[in-house]
Amino acid sequence: MSYRRAPHRQALLSELSDTVPSMTVEAGAELVEFDGQLSLMIAPVATHDPAAHVVDVDGEHGEVFTRPWVVDLILDLVGYTDDRDLAALVAVEPACGTGAFLGPLVRRLSASCRLRGRPVTDAADALRACDLLPGNVQRSRELVVRILTDDGWPLGDVEALASMWVQVADYLLQPMRVGAADVVVGNPPYVRLEDVPDARMRAYRHACSTMTGRSDLYVGFFERALMSLKRGGQVGFICADRWMRNQYGRYLRALVAGHFSLDLAIAMHDVDAFEEQVSAYPAITVISRGPQQSAVVADTTAVFGTDDASDLARYVRSGNAATLTAETYEASRLPHWFDGDESWPTGSPARLAMIKYLADNFPPLEDVATRTRVGIGVATGADGVFITKDTTVAEPERLLPLSMVADIASGRVQWSGYYLVNPWDDGGLVRLADYPRLYGYFEDNAVALRKRNVAERQPDRWYRTIDRIIPGLKDAPKLLIPDMRMTMHPVLDEGRTYPHHNLYFVTSRGWDLKVLGGLLLSRVATAFVEAYCVKMRGGTLRFQAQYLRRIRVPRPTEMSTHDAAALADAFERRDVDTATAIALRLYQLDTLPE
Ligand SMILES: C[S@@+](CC[C@H](N)C(=O)[O-])C[C@H]1O[C@@H](n2cnc3c(N)ncnc32)[C@H](O)[C@@H]1O
């Protein structure tokens, strides 16, 4: 019998746990498909490497403790409140430290038992906490004992509960019960994977398939916490929110977008949320297991605090769809979260709500329906050789007029006379023997050309540019868009030049390019790029193809001739205000939120 590693481990695991709800999955156990059936393999040897379990107690383990009001907010947000029968739920604190979350969890659990007249021993299975460091576990157990004895429970029961509830363990490597937890709350450690000893790092990567690249430990905490949830269960973490946008968060984004519901993200970047100052870009994130529901996004100022936290929690519970703007925070409700593993957008809650609305209701700029395409100009690897004003270096048909960033600064193409010495024709790379002047020129510059990576990889094609020239692009009307500007700057080339590498281009069969140019000139189009791109210092934006493709546009067929003419006119006059006003109307928006 043969098996293959299951392609989507998380998806299969979650399917599996639906049928076998309380299965214990050994950390790092390989989920495999046996002839189409799902099965679990025993934990692979790497996880049993004793070195993976060695802990240097004096090392860096991300011990940053959470302030009580933040903990209370998270417990309220996930509904861990004493009006519920908390002894019947399973709550998990995966990295308890000295008990910032554990204390309030135990207080609420104890109060819930009292309210229902249940002995606290009924809650033996209701709480699980762990920490890597024995000293932290000791202090947490002492805290549990203090809280419960103050609450009048018998010392014998209390001590037994404390040692059962709080364990020394590595959350990422301990056996995990899939589909067993109602809530997982905490503040996972901020430790970069590359700062973890090698054997443990290998075991982590093996146990948590979302921990890729330069991942941070918290990514694994999210993965394991999510996998441990029952249907309807919730994870509520205060944690860095970089995974929502950066490269290493890709698999975690895919896992969340594919199988969970991101219910809430409160950015708390400047808030004093921890007992010491850290620059971690934290956010409170609540994710539940189940189909994606509406999602609240909120942003806070540095002075956001206890009172604001209760107001915000009320807004979250209310289901209110209107944007809420208070002095210290702003919150919006999106109909659902963003899809896929591509970077999720950033911005004020009102901006995000707008982006979500546009993404849900308008087609993307690059679209087969309008035959619209976004691309980048040619990279050569040796601009000093390939780009020249000297028309004698090659046969005239081998010289391609090239537009550069400076050529379009005025808003029109004012070609500066540069050519690409073009080694391509429509059939591919030309034969040098057919073009003696070109051959001579490239031979004269062979040293520079051959030392480029692209030439080293393909020595017999040593005179190619990195990108091949797209047949017909020079002669096609196109919008040219320079990278690295504060706002979008689309310029129409009627079909006279080929774009250089710092220029992106948009071609289309379905759009009048002046009308499309007007839309792209509007601040709505720039808002998309602002939401998705990583801003450079000073607020410069990157207008790269990946961000331009995120822009949504109205359907050209649904636009009145009057609006189309007005947009084209605004484009011709470079009138951003008018273009924005028309665009807002076409997108059925009242204003462009800040
Ligand atoms: C950011 S602190 C948070 C502590 C506590 N939850 C709080 O909010 O104050 C993270 C804790 O994780 C613990 N830790 C680090 N790596 C761990 C691991 N692999 N498994 C369990 N705990 C870990 C650290 O010892 C530290 O106490």
The ligand as a Gaussian input file, in Angstrom:
#p B3LYP/6-31G(d) Opt

LIG

0 1
 C        4.575000      37.044000      26.015000
 S        4.668000      36.030000      27.455000
 C        3.008000      36.011000      27.942000
 C        2.749000      35.508000      29.310000
 C        1.307000      35.676000      29.769000
 N        0.401000      34.925000      28.917000
 C        0.899000      37.110000      29.753000
 O        0.126000      37.497000      28.908000
 O        1.397000      37.878000      30.579000
 C        4.998000      34.498000      26.715000
 C        5.287000      33.322000      27.631000
 O        5.487000      32.193000      26.799000
 C        6.416000      31.327000      27.407000
 N        6.898000      30.466000      26.320000
 C        7.855000      30.714000      25.405000
 N        7.943000      29.693000      24.547000
 C        6.999000      28.801000      24.894000
 C        6.585000      27.546000      24.383000
 N        7.166000      27.032000      23.306000
 N        5.580000      26.901000      25.001000
 C        4.972000      27.432000      26.087000
 N        5.323000      28.608000      26.627000
 C        6.319000      29.283000      26.041000
 C        7.406000      32.264000      28.019000
 O        8.099000      31.643000      29.075000
 C        6.505000      33.411000      28.489000
 O        6.144000      33.224000      29.831000

